[in-house]
Amino acid sequence: MSGEHVNDRPPPGPSTTRLPLLLPGTLSDEQRTVYEAVTGGPRASGRVPPPVLADQYGRLLGPFNAMLYSPSVGLPLQDLGAALRFRTAFTEREREIATLVVAARLRSDYEWCAHRPLARRAGLGDDEIDALRDGRAPMLADVRERVVYEAARQLAAEDDLGDAVFTEAVATLGRAAVVELVTLVGYYKALALQMRVFRVGVPDGEPAPAWPPTGNADD
């Protein structure tokens, strides 16, 4: 991280998060290792992390702030997330479809805010993204994407895969990819639970997702 504000004290004021955001200059050596793994890894574009990753003072946002509080858990957890995002055989579209399914099912504001632009960059259109937000099946022409969507939807909703969906997923994606998909859904569900408990919302200046009324999502 670089920048003139990185170790400045942020202005005082009320915060809704239960875990105060930590300034880079206050971190222990173990916390610094986690911080550098997050900000220096593939999630960051260039020298300065994107605004959903860190604020203007360099404080980590979303699930990454919580990782600093327990470096022994946070370091392998962030590496698992990096592996799921950058070291699987899924295409960017497939990965973001699955991630948005979880974010929408659990109504995780931060995850939706962080991954919606990634989904657009991967080529998902607004109609597909809106369908995922509303819990509807998007119109997907690619058979792999349809299988990823249905498997992720069932995993997020039921914490299991029925025999028919499991068999189709193995036949279409392969066993290794099914392991990765189950793990991806579990990882983002775990992050969503953390952010719910710690009252983590969207970064400042970002609008909260327009979730549909409860009960309208496809169960």
MDAnalysis code that builds the backbone (N, CA, C; Angstrom):
import MDAnalysis as mda
import numpy as np

u = mda.Universe.empty(657, n_residues=219, atom_resindex=np.repeat(np.arange(219), 3), trajectory=True)
u.add_TopologyAttr("name", ["N", "CA", "C"] * 219)
u.add_TopologyAttr("resid", np.arange(1, 220))
u.add_TopologyAttr("resname", ["MET", "SER", "GLY", "GLU", "HIS", "VAL", "ASN", "ASP", "ARG", "PRO", "PRO", "PRO", "GLY", "PRO", "SER", "THR", "THR", "ARG", "LEU", "PRO", "LEU", "LEU", "LEU", "PRO", "GLY", "THR", "LEU", "SER", "ASP", "GLU", "GLN", "ARG", "THR", "VAL", "TYR", "GLU", "ALA", "VAL", "THR", "GLY", "GLY", "PRO", "ARG", "ALA", "SER", "GLY", "ARG", "VAL", "PRO", "PRO", "PRO", "VAL", "LEU", "ALA", "ASP", "GLN", "TYR", "GLY", "ARG", "LEU", "LEU", "GLY", "PRO", "PHE", "ASN", "ALA", "MET", "LEU", "TYR", "SER", "PRO", "SER", "VAL", "GLY", "LEU", "PRO", "LEU", "GLN", "ASP", "LEU", "GLY", "ALA", "ALA", "LEU", "ARG", "PHE", "ARG", "THR", "ALA", "PHE", "THR", "GLU", "ARG", "GLU", "ARG", "GLU", "ILE", "ALA", "THR", "LEU", "VAL", "VAL", "ALA", "ALA", "ARG", "LEU", "ARG", "SER", "ASP", "TYR", "GLU", "TRP", "CYS", "ALA", "HIS", "ARG", "PRO", "LEU", "ALA", "ARG", "ARG", "ALA", "GLY", "LEU", "GLY", "ASP", "ASP", "GLU", "ILE", "ASP", "ALA", "LEU", "ARG", "ASP", "GLY", "ARG", "ALA", "PRO", "MET", "LEU", "ALA", "ASP", "VAL", "ARG", "GLU", "ARG", "VAL", "VAL", "TYR", "GLU", "ALA", "ALA", "ARG", "GLN", "LEU", "ALA", "ALA", "GLU", "ASP", "ASP", "LEU", "GLY", "ASP", "ALA", "VAL", "PHE", "THR", "GLU", "ALA", "VAL", "ALA", "THR", "LEU", "GLY", "ARG", "ALA", "ALA", "VAL", "VAL", "GLU", "LEU", "VAL", "THR", "LEU", "VAL", "GLY", "TYR", "TYR", "LYS", "ALA", "LEU", "ALA", "LEU", "GLN", "MET", "ARG", "VAL", "PHE", "ARG", "VAL", "GLY", "VAL", "PRO", "ASP", "GLY", "GLU", "PRO", "ALA", "PRO", "ALA", "TRP", "PRO", "PRO", "THR", "GLY", "ASN", "ALA", "ASP", "ASP"])
u.atoms.positions = np.array([
    [0.839, -1.193, 0.000],
    [0.000, 0.000, 0.000],
    [0.871, 1.237, 0.000],
    [0.451, 2.239, -0.716],
    [1.115, 3.522, -0.678],
    [0.061, 4.603, -0.726],
    [0.421, 5.806, -0.325],
    [-0.530, 6.903, -0.347],
    [-0.400, 7.733, 0.904],
    [-0.632, 9.008, 0.766],
    [-0.371, 9.920, 1.871],
    [-1.317, 9.745, 3.040],
    [-2.469, 9.094, 2.806],
    [-3.461, 8.967, 3.887],
    [-3.391, 7.618, 4.599],
    [-2.446, 6.769, 4.226],
    [-2.530, 5.381, 4.658],
    [-2.472, 5.216, 6.175],
    [-1.745, 6.064, 6.881],
    [-1.665, 5.942, 8.335],
    [-2.310, 7.111, 9.064],
    [-3.058, 7.944, 8.353],
    [-3.788, 9.018, 8.999],
    [-4.920, 8.442, 9.838],
    [-5.265, 9.139, 10.872],
    [-6.394, 8.713, 11.702],
    [-7.683, 9.124, 11.027],
    [-8.600, 8.191, 10.757],
    [-9.868, 8.552, 10.128],
    [-10.701, 9.425, 11.044],
    [-11.589, 10.207, 10.492],
    [-12.406, 11.089, 11.317],
    [-13.268, 10.291, 12.281],
    [-13.452, 10.775, 13.500],
    [-14.283, 10.048, 14.466],
    [-15.744, 10.065, 14.045],
    [-16.464, 9.066, 14.462],
    [-17.885, 8.996, 14.151],
    [-18.409, 7.609, 14.432],
    [-19.705, 7.442, 14.473],
    [-20.286, 6.134, 14.757],
    [-20.003, 5.140, 13.638],
    [-19.862, 3.886, 14.005],
    [-19.654, 2.822, 13.031],
    [-20.585, 1.682, 13.369],
    [-21.139, 1.070, 12.343],
    [-22.080, -0.021, 12.573],
    [-21.372, -1.363, 12.702],
    [-20.099, -1.442, 12.284],
    [-19.403, -2.716, 12.347],
    [-19.012, -3.046, 13.775],
    [-19.048, -4.333, 14.106],
    [-18.679, -4.783, 15.442],
    [-17.170, -4.990, 15.588],
    [-16.456, -5.015, 14.474],
    [-15.005, -5.146, 14.502],
    [-14.413, -3.865, 13.922],
    [-13.856, -3.001, 14.740],
    [-13.287, -1.753, 14.212],
    [-12.277, -2.018, 13.099],
    [-12.309, -1.169, 12.072],
    [-11.349, -1.287, 10.990],
    [-9.957, -0.920, 11.498],
    [-8.962, -1.688, 11.086],
    [-7.609, -1.541, 11.616],
    [-6.723, -0.782, 10.640],
    [-6.046, 0.239, 11.153],
    [-5.105, 1.001, 10.344],
    [-3.842, 0.187, 10.087],
    [-3.265, 0.284, 8.889],
    [-2.051, -0.477, 8.593],
    [-0.927, -0.250, 9.583],
    [-0.774, 0.989, 10.064],
    [0.317, 1.295, 10.974],
    [0.173, 0.707, 12.357],
    [-0.985, 0.151, 12.691],
    [-1.217, -0.418, 14.020],
    [-1.108, -1.942, 14.039],
    [-0.826, -2.559, 12.898],
    [-0.878, -4.014, 12.799],
    [0.351, -4.675, 13.408],
    [0.136, -5.843, 13.999],
    [1.250, -6.670, 14.464],
    [1.925, -7.318, 13.256],
    [3.048, -7.978, 13.491],
    [3.746, -8.656, 12.397],
    [2.862, -9.716, 11.751],
    [2.126, -10.470, 12.571],
    [1.250, -11.518, 12.028],
    [0.110, -10.900, 11.223],
    [-0.460, -9.828, 11.730],
    [-1.519, -9.148, 10.997],
    [-0.977, -8.539, 9.705],
    [0.226, -8.015, 9.753],
    [0.839, -7.431, 8.552],
    [1.013, -8.487, 7.463],
    [1.332, -9.720, 7.851],
    [1.469, -10.800, 6.867],
    [0.142, -11.035, 6.141],
    [-0.952, -11.044, 6.900],
    [-2.268, -11.209, 6.287],
    [-2.580, -10.016, 5.391],
    [-2.330, -8.830, 5.893],
    [-2.602, -7.605, 5.140],
    [-1.878, -7.616, 3.797],
    [-0.608, -7.964, 3.812],
    [0.174, -7.952, 2.583],
    [-0.244, -9.065, 1.632],
    [-0.693, -10.204, 2.183],
    [-1.184, -11.280, 1.325],
    [-2.443, -10.858, 0.584],
    [-3.291, -10.076, 1.261],
    [-4.530, -9.608, 0.636],
    [-4.256, -8.489, -0.359],
    [-3.527, -7.462, 0.076],
    [-3.342, -6.282, -0.769],
    [-2.281, -6.473, -1.840],
    [-1.380, -7.430, -1.627],
    [-0.335, -7.658, -2.620],
    [-0.621, -8.833, -3.523],
    [-1.757, -9.495, -3.314],
    [-2.096, -10.662, -4.101],
    [-2.894, -10.320, -5.348],
    [-3.456, -11.336, -5.994],
    [-4.162, -11.118, -7.261],
    [-5.474, -10.357, -7.128],
    [-6.011, -10.222, -5.906],
    [-7.242, -9.449, -5.753],
    [-7.023, -7.971, -6.070],
    [-5.822, -7.474, -5.758],
    [-5.530, -6.053, -5.957],
    [-5.088, -5.819, -7.394],
    [-5.541, -4.728, -7.974],
    [-5.142, -4.363, -9.328],
    [-4.138, -3.224, -9.240],
    [-2.888, -3.513, -9.561],
    [-1.861, -2.497, -9.436],
    [-1.415, -2.352, -7.991],
    [-0.804, -1.213, -7.660],
    [-0.260, -0.995, -6.326],
    [-1.333, -0.622, -5.317],
    [-2.433, -0.054, -5.783],
    [-3.480, 0.403, -4.872],
    [-4.672, -0.544, -4.959],
    [-5.096, -1.154, -3.849],
    [-6.235, -2.070, -3.888],
    [-7.513, -1.353, -4.327],
    [-8.434, -2.067, -4.951],
    [-9.704, -1.453, -5.353],
    [-10.506, -0.998, -4.141],
    [-11.458, -0.069, -4.333],
    [-12.167, 0.525, -3.196],
    [-13.029, -0.453, -2.400],
    [-13.356, -1.615, -2.960],
    [-14.101, -2.596, -2.169],
    [-13.169, -3.424, -1.297],
    [-11.862, -3.294, -1.490],
    [-10.891, -4.065, -0.718],
    [-10.347, -3.279, 0.469],
    [-10.078, -1.981, 0.261],
    [-9.534, -1.140, 1.327],
    [-10.046, 0.279, 1.137],
    [-10.169, 1.011, 2.261],
    [-10.626, 2.390, 2.164],
    [-9.447, 3.332, 1.940],
    [-9.725, 4.633, 1.951],
    [-8.677, 5.612, 1.641],
    [-7.568, 5.642, 2.686],
    [-7.824, 5.089, 3.852],
    [-6.816, 5.032, 4.905],
    [-6.043, 3.713, 4.900],
    [-6.346, 2.861, 3.928],
    [-5.674, 1.577, 3.841],
    [-6.269, 0.489, 4.694],
    [-7.389, 0.758, 5.353],
    [-8.018, -0.245, 6.217],
    [-8.776, -1.256, 5.361],
    [-8.565, -2.539, 5.623],
    [-9.240, -3.578, 4.853],
    [-10.734, -3.578, 5.154],
    [-11.510, -3.877, 4.132],
    [-12.965, -3.861, 4.227],
    [-13.528, -5.271, 4.074],
    [-14.835, -5.366, 4.212],
    [-15.520, -6.630, 3.991],
    [-15.005, -7.730, 4.903],
    [-14.826, -8.937, 4.367],
    [-14.372, -10.054, 5.209],
    [-12.899, -9.958, 5.575],
    [-12.149, -9.119, 4.866],
    [-10.701, -9.079, 5.056],
    [-10.308, -8.414, 6.375],
    [-11.121, -7.468, 6.846],
    [-10.850, -6.872, 8.147],
    [-10.924, -7.926, 9.247],
    [-11.916, -8.799, 9.187],
    [-12.045, -9.855, 10.199],
    [-10.850, -10.796, 10.166],
    [-10.292, -11.037, 8.979],
    [-9.136, -11.935, 8.878],
    [-7.949, -11.416, 9.677],
    [-7.837, -10.084, 9.804],
    [-6.728, -9.503, 10.556],
    [-6.831, -9.811, 12.048],
    [-8.040, -10.000, 12.553],
    [-8.224, -10.221, 13.984],
    [-7.753, -11.606, 14.419],
    [-7.710, -12.553, 13.505],
    [-7.191, -13.885, 13.811],
    [-6.292, -14.312, 12.655],
    [-5.034, -13.859, 12.651],
    [-4.150, -14.166, 11.530],
    [-3.971, -15.663, 11.265],
    [-4.000, -16.483, 12.322],
    [-3.799, -17.915, 12.118],
    [-4.942, -18.529, 11.320],
    [-6.122, -17.936, 11.395],
    [-7.257, -18.363, 10.575],
    [-7.344, -17.514, 9.310],
    [-7.084, -16.223, 9.458],
    [-7.249, -15.310, 8.330],
    [-6.311, -15.580, 7.181],
    [-5.061, -15.959, 7.463],
    [-4.096, -16.175, 6.386],
    [-4.485, -17.360, 5.501],
    [-4.757, -18.548, 6.060],
    [-5.191, -19.641, 5.183],
    [-6.557, -19.387, 4.561],
    [-7.427, -18.638, 5.256],
    [-8.739, -18.357, 4.703],
    [-8.630, -17.470, 3.462],
    [-7.797, -16.430, 3.521],
    [-7.644, -15.572, 2.353],
    [-6.975, -16.332, 1.214],
    [-6.074, -17.269, 1.545],
    [-5.431, -18.058, 0.488],
    [-6.426, -19.007, -0.163],
    [-7.342, -19.558, 0.631],
    [-8.393, -20.393, 0.054],
    [-9.237, -19.573, -0.909],
    [-9.606, -18.357, -0.497],
    [-10.385, -17.509, -1.388],
    [-9.650, -17.195, -2.670],
    [-8.352, -16.912, -2.567],
    [-7.559, -16.633, -3.768],
    [-7.491, -17.865, -4.667],
    [-7.355, -19.043, -4.064],
    [-7.318, -20.273, -4.859],
    [-8.640, -20.488, -5.600],
    [-9.749, -20.243, -4.906],
    [-11.054, -20.443, -5.531],
    [-11.306, -19.435, -6.650],
    [-10.772, -18.236, -6.518],
    [-10.983, -17.216, -7.547],
    [-10.015, -17.327, -8.712],
    [-8.791, -17.757, -8.444],
    [-7.760, -17.646, -9.471],
    [-7.087, -18.960, -9.845],
    [-7.377, -20.041, -9.133],
    [-6.637, -21.270, -9.400],
    [-7.556, -22.475, -9.594],
    [-8.725, -22.257, -10.143],
    [-9.607, -23.368, -10.507],
    [-9.784, -23.382, -12.020],
    [-10.475, -24.411, -12.507],
    [-10.686, -24.550, -13.940],
    [-11.937, -23.809, -14.419],
    [-12.656, -23.147, -13.512],
    [-13.854, -22.428, -13.918],
    [-13.501, -21.199, -14.744],
    [-14.367, -20.878, -15.698],
    [-14.227, -19.605, -16.387],
    [-14.639, -18.485, -15.433],
    [-14.281, -17.263, -15.773],
    [-14.684, -16.134, -14.931],
    [-16.203, -16.045, -14.841],
    [-16.892, -16.281, -15.950],
    [-18.360, -16.225, -15.922],
    [-18.914, -17.281, -14.978],
    [-18.423, -18.506, -15.087],
    [-18.925, -19.577, -14.231],
    [-18.697, -19.255, -12.756],
    [-17.504, -18.778, -12.447],
    [-17.185, -18.465, -11.054],
    [-18.068, -17.355, -10.507],
    [-18.282, -16.323, -11.307],
    [-19.083, -15.200, -10.813],
    [-20.565, -15.557, -10.744],
    [-21.027, -16.423, -11.619],
    [-22.410, -16.905, -11.510],
    [-22.600, -17.581, -10.152],
    [-21.695, -18.491, -9.809],
    [-21.812, -19.202, -8.534],
    [-21.709, -18.255, -7.350],
    [-20.780, -17.304, -7.428],
    [-20.588, -16.377, -6.317],
    [-21.809, -15.486, -6.115],
    [-22.372, -14.979, -7.200],
    [-23.558, -14.126, -7.077],
    [-24.773, -14.906, -6.604],
    [-24.847, -16.180, -6.958],
    [-25.934, -17.018, -6.439],
    [-25.882, -17.048, -4.916],
    [-24.679, -17.261, -4.364],
    [-24.532, -17.310, -2.905],
    [-24.825, -15.950, -2.290],
    [-24.261, -14.891, -2.874],
    [-24.476, -13.548, -2.334],
    [-25.955, -13.198, -2.299],
    [-26.678, -13.565, -3.353],
    [-28.104, -13.249, -3.416],
    [-28.899, -14.099, -2.436],
    [-28.574, -15.370, -2.355],
    [-29.321, -16.253, -1.461],
    [-29.191, -15.811, -0.008],
    [-27.971, -15.395, 0.382],
    [-27.732, -14.977, 1.754],
    [-27.889, -13.471, 1.940],
    [-28.212, -12.770, 0.844],
    [-28.381, -11.320, 0.865],
    [-27.174, -10.639, 1.510],
    [-26.005, -11.025, 1.026],
    [-24.757, -10.468, 1.517],
    [-24.432, -9.218, 0.713],
    [-24.716, -8.054, 1.298],
    [-24.553, -6.791, 0.578],
    [-23.129, -6.587, 0.073],
    [-22.152, -6.831, 0.938],
    [-20.767, -6.597, 0.529],
    [-20.377, -7.525, -0.613],
    [-20.671, -8.820, -0.493],
    [-20.269, -9.756, -1.546],
    [-20.920, -9.392, -2.878],
    [-22.167, -8.975, -2.829],
    [-22.829, -8.573, -4.074],
    [-22.146, -7.341, -4.664],
    [-21.876, -6.373, -3.814],
    [-21.236, -5.139, -4.267],
    [-19.850, -5.422, -4.842],
    [-19.112, -6.337, -4.226],
    [-17.752, -6.648, -4.673],
    [-17.736, -7.444, -5.963],
    [-18.709, -8.341, -6.138],
    [-18.652, -9.260, -7.277],
    [-19.526, -8.855, -8.458],
    [-20.460, -7.951, -8.261],
    [-21.250, -7.498, -9.405],
    [-20.366, -6.903, -10.503],
    [-19.417, -5.986, -10.199],
    [-18.557, -5.485, -11.280],
    [-17.663, -6.563, -11.875],
    [-17.249, -7.536, -11.063],
    [-16.456, -8.637, -11.598],
    [-17.278, -9.471, -12.570],
    [-18.556, -9.652, -12.255],
    [-19.439, -10.393, -13.156],
    [-19.620, -9.652, -14.477],
    [-19.788, -8.344, -14.391],
    [-19.919, -7.554, -15.621],
    [-18.647, -7.638, -16.452],
    [-17.497, -7.551, -15.776],
    [-16.230, -7.639, -16.493],
    [-16.058, -9.013, -17.134],
    [-16.633, -10.046, -16.508],
    [-16.551, -11.396, -17.054],
    [-17.511, -11.610, -18.214],
    [-18.404, -10.650, -18.454],
    [-19.296, -10.749, -19.600],
    [-20.744, -11.002, -19.281],
    [-21.126, -11.045, -18.004],
    [-22.541, -11.208, -17.686],
    [-23.271, -9.903, -17.955],
    [-24.423, -10.011, -18.591],
    [-25.228, -8.842, -18.879],
    [-26.090, -8.446, -17.697],
    [-26.638, -7.228, -17.767],
    [-27.473, -6.735, -16.668],
    [-28.694, -7.617, -16.448],
    [-29.252, -8.171, -17.531],
    [-30.426, -9.033, -17.372],
    [-30.070, -10.309, -16.625],
    [-28.880, -10.863, -16.906],
    [-28.440, -12.061, -16.192],
    [-28.148, -11.746, -14.721],
    [-27.493, -10.627, -14.469],
    [-27.168, -10.238, -13.097],
    [-28.439, -9.936, -12.311],
    [-29.386, -9.246, -12.932],
    [-30.646, -8.944, -12.248],
    [-31.398, -10.222, -11.893],
    [-31.371, -11.200, -12.798],
    [-32.038, -12.470, -12.519],
    [-31.402, -13.164, -11.322],
    [-30.074, -13.168, -11.271],
    [-29.389, -13.783, -10.136],
    [-29.720, -13.053, -8.839],
    [-29.763, -11.734, -8.880],
    [-30.104, -10.956, -7.683],
    [-31.500, -11.289, -7.189],
    [-32.419, -11.490, -8.115],
    [-33.821, -11.733, -7.752],
    [-34.120, -13.196, -7.476],
    [-33.109, -14.083, -7.561],
    [-33.333, -15.499, -7.314],
    [-33.986, -16.230, -8.463],
    [-33.888, -15.657, -9.678],
    [-34.446, -16.297, -10.870],
    [-33.326, -16.925, -11.688],
    [-33.674, -17.967, -12.444],
    [-32.691, -18.605, -13.311],
    [-32.422, -17.707, -14.510],
    [-31.180, -17.303, -14.727],
    [-30.877, -16.477, -15.901],
    [-30.929, -17.315, -17.176],
    [-31.103, -16.663, -18.298],
    [-31.108, -17.335, -19.598],
    [-29.660, -17.571, -20.019],
    [-29.176, -18.767, -19.775],
    [-27.787, -19.112, -20.061],
    [-27.733, -20.098, -21.221],
    [-26.992, -19.740, -22.250],
    [-26.902, -20.602, -23.432],
    [-25.899, -21.733, -23.239],
    [-24.922, -21.529, -22.392],
    [-23.852, -22.509, -22.204],
    [-24.268, -23.572, -21.197],
    [-24.097, -24.838, -21.548],
    [-24.565, -25.921, -20.689],
    [-23.773, -25.964, -19.381],
    [-22.476, -25.706, -19.428],
    [-21.689, -25.691, -18.190],
    [-22.187, -24.611, -17.241],
    [-22.480, -23.441, -17.777],
    [-22.971, -22.359, -16.930],
    [-24.314, -22.711, -16.304],
    [-25.174, -23.381, -17.059],
    [-26.472, -23.780, -16.499],
    [-26.282, -24.777, -15.360],
    [-25.335, -25.701, -15.532],
    [-25.076, -26.686, -14.479],
    [-24.460, -26.008, -13.257],
    [-23.518, -25.093, -13.468],
    [-22.924, -24.354, -12.353],
    [-24.001, -23.583, -11.601],
    [-24.880, -22.924, -12.344],
    [-25.951, -22.167, -11.691],
    [-26.833, -23.078, -10.846],
    [-27.314, -24.167, -11.433],
    [-28.255, -25.017, -10.716],
    [-27.602, -25.681, -9.513],
    [-26.353, -26.118, -9.671],
    [-25.665, -26.744, -8.543],
    [-25.412, -25.721, -7.437],
    [-24.969, -24.525, -7.799],
    [-24.726, -23.488, -6.794],
    [-26.025, -23.084, -6.115],
    [-27.106, -22.981, -6.881],
    [-28.400, -22.609, -6.307],
    [-28.849, -23.644, -5.282],
    [-28.709, -24.935, -5.635],
    [-29.150, -25.979, -4.712],
    [-28.260, -26.042, -3.484],
    [-26.956, -25.874, -3.678],
    [-26.040, -25.872, -2.537],
    [-26.330, -24.715, -1.594],
    [-26.557, -23.537, -2.167],
    [-26.806, -22.356, -1.335],
    [-28.127, -22.460, -0.599],
    [-29.123, -23.068, -1.233],
    [-30.454, -23.135, -0.635],
    [-30.624, -24.310, 0.311],
    [-29.980, -25.444, -0.007],
    [-30.272, -26.682, 0.714],
    [-29.060, -27.314, 1.394],
    [-27.869, -26.758, 1.177],
    [-26.648, -27.337, 1.742],
    [-26.443, -28.787, 1.320],
    [-26.858, -29.089, 0.107],
    [-26.710, -30.459, -0.401],
    [-26.959, -30.427, -1.903],
    [-26.621, -31.532, -2.576],
    [-26.948, -31.719, -3.980],
    [-27.764, -33.001, -4.123],
    [-28.891, -32.898, -4.808],
    [-29.664, -34.087, -5.113],
    [-28.913, -34.985, -6.085],
    [-29.317, -36.236, -6.152],
    [-28.613, -37.198, -7.011],
    [-28.586, -36.753, -8.467],
    [-29.692, -36.240, -8.967],
    [-29.757, -35.864, -10.383],
    [-28.804, -34.713, -10.689],
    [-28.818, -33.701, -9.834],
    [-27.936, -32.550, -10.061],
    [-26.481, -32.956, -9.876],
    [-26.190, -33.775, -8.876],
    [-24.816, -34.217, -8.662],
    [-24.308, -35.003, -9.863],
    [-25.123, -35.915, -10.366],
    [-24.714, -36.731, -11.512],
    [-24.472, -35.867, -12.740],
    [-25.361, -34.911, -12.974],
    [-25.184, -34.020, -14.118],
    [-23.949, -33.144, -13.946],
    [-23.703, -32.678, -12.740],
    [-22.530, -31.833, -12.493],
    [-21.241, -32.605, -12.733],
    [-21.160, -33.836, -12.251],
    [-19.967, -34.653, -12.471],
    [-19.778, -34.923, -13.957],
    [-20.864, -35.246, -14.663],
    [-20.764, -35.553, -16.091],
    [-20.360, -34.337, -16.908],
    [-20.813, -33.165, -16.505],
    [-20.561, -31.952, -17.285],
    [-19.276, -31.251, -16.876],
    [-19.019, -31.179, -15.578],
    [-17.896, -30.397, -15.070],
    [-16.690, -31.248, -14.693],
    [-16.930, -32.493, -14.282],
    [-15.869, -33.347, -13.778],
    [-15.841, -33.336, -12.261],
    [-15.307, -34.381, -11.684],
    [-15.307, -34.509, -10.222],
    [-14.493, -33.409, -9.540],
    [-13.349, -33.076, -10.098],
    [-12.520, -32.043, -9.467],
    [-13.264, -30.715, -9.399],
    [-13.956, -30.357, -10.476],
    [-14.682, -29.090, -10.504],
    [-15.853, -29.108, -9.526],
    [-16.479, -30.267, -9.331],
    [-17.571, -30.349, -8.357],
    [-17.031, -30.119, -6.950],
    [-15.870, -30.687, -6.641],
    [-15.233, -30.425, -5.347],
    [-14.977, -28.932, -5.187],
    [-14.452, -28.301, -6.227],
    [-14.154, -26.871, -6.169],
    [-15.422, -26.039, -6.016],
    [-16.495, -26.441, -6.703],
    [-17.736, -25.681, -6.626],
    [-18.361, -25.779, -5.233],
    [-18.381, -26.968, -4.668],
    [-18.907, -27.133, -3.306],
    [-18.096, -26.287, -2.327],
    [-16.788, -26.285, -2.495],
    [-15.922, -25.506, -1.617],
    [-16.143, -24.015, -1.810],
    [-16.311, -23.581, -3.062],
    [-16.562, -22.165, -3.340],
    [-17.839, -21.693, -2.658],
    [-18.896, -22.467, -2.785],
    [-20.155, -22.086, -2.152],
    [-19.992, -22.039, -0.634],
    [-19.322, -23.037, -0.070],
    [-19.105, -23.043, 1.373],
    [-18.260, -21.872, 1.848],
    [-17.261, -21.510, 1.059],
    [-16.396, -20.381, 1.423],
    [-17.182, -19.083, 1.462],
    [-17.954, -18.806, 0.426],
    [-18.691, -17.542, 0.402],
    [-19.847, -17.543, 1.403],
    [-20.391, -18.702, 1.724],
    [-21.391, -18.752, 2.787],
    [-20.746, -18.439, 4.137],
    [-19.533, -18.937, 4.343],
    [-18.838, -18.646, 5.597],
    [-18.539, -17.153, 5.716],
    [-18.081, -16.533, 4.625],
    [-17.816, -15.102, 4.662],
    [-19.100, -14.313, 4.900],
    [-20.180, -14.739, 4.258],
    [-21.451, -14.042, 4.449],
    [-21.903, -14.128, 5.905],
    [-21.695, -15.275, 6.543],
    [-22.049, -15.420, 7.954],
    [-21.205, -14.487, 8.814],
    [-19.899, -14.446, 8.562],
    [-19.039, -13.533, 9.307],
    [-19.528, -12.096, 9.177],
    [-19.809, -11.676, 7.944],
    [-20.181, -10.279, 7.730],
    [-21.545, -9.960, 8.324],
    [-22.418, -10.948, 8.396],
    [-23.702, -10.726, 9.057],
    [-23.494, -10.528, 10.553],
    [-22.686, -11.410, 11.150],
    [-22.446, -11.334, 12.593],
    [-21.719, -10.040, 12.966],
    [-20.749, -9.646, 12.127],
    [-19.938, -8.475, 12.453],
    [-20.516, -7.174, 11.886],
    [-21.720, -7.268, 11.293],
    [-22.447, -6.087, 10.798],
    [-21.635, -5.309, 9.761],
    [-21.161, -6.050, 8.759],
    [-20.385, -5.449, 7.678],
    [-21.318, -5.144, 6.510],
    [-21.331, -3.896, 6.078],
    [-22.165, -3.500, 4.949],
    [-21.319, -3.164, 3.730],
    [-21.898, -2.440, 2.820],
    [-21.188, -2.054, 1.609],
    [-20.196, -0.938, 1.941],
    [-19.143, -0.783, 1.140],
    [-18.205, 0.329, 1.369],
    [-18.913, 1.674, 1.248],
    [-18.351, 2.682, 1.907],
    [-18.920, 4.025, 1.845],
    [-19.061, 4.476, 0.397],
    [-20.226, 5.057, 0.105],
    [-20.472, 5.573, -1.240],
    [-21.069, 4.566, -2.196],
    [-21.116, 3.291, -1.803],
    [-21.693, 2.258, -2.661],
    [-23.149, 2.018, -2.264],
    [-24.064, 1.925, -3.245],
    [-25.461, 1.652, -2.901],
    [-25.657, 0.198, -2.499],
    [-26.541, -0.026, -1.556],
    [-26.879, -1.391, -1.165],
    [-27.693, -2.052, -2.279],
    [-27.574, -3.355, -2.443],
    [-28.346, -4.041, -3.484],
    [-29.848, -3.891, -3.262],
    [-30.586, -3.834, -4.355],
    [-32.048, -3.749, -4.288],
    [-32.608, -5.168, -4.266],
    [-32.563, -5.806, -3.104],
    [-33.049, -7.176, -2.989],
    [-34.566, -7.223, -3.192],
    [-35.072, -8.311, -3.775],
    [-36.531, -8.437, -3.926],
    [-37.177, -8.685, -2.580],
    [-38.474, -8.450, -2.474],
    [-39.156, -8.733, -1.211],
    [-38.982, -10.189, -0.806],
    [-38.886, -10.439, 0.482],
    [-38.721, -11.793, 0.979],
    [-39.859, -12.682, 0.483],
    [-39.454, -13.858, 0.003],
    [-40.457, -14.806, -0.495],
    [-40.579, -14.842, -1.995],
    [-39.959, -13.851, -2.690],
    [-40.033, -13.858, -4.140],
    [-38.912, -14.624, -4.790],
    [-37.847, -14.911, -4.034],
    [-36.706, -15.626, -4.615],
    [-37.092, -17.064, -4.898],
    [-36.437, -17.625, -5.911],
    [-36.671, -19.007, -6.314],
    [-36.060, -19.953, -5.295],
    [-36.872, -20.747, -4.607],
    [-36.354, -21.677, -3.600],
    [-36.065, -23.030, -4.218],
])
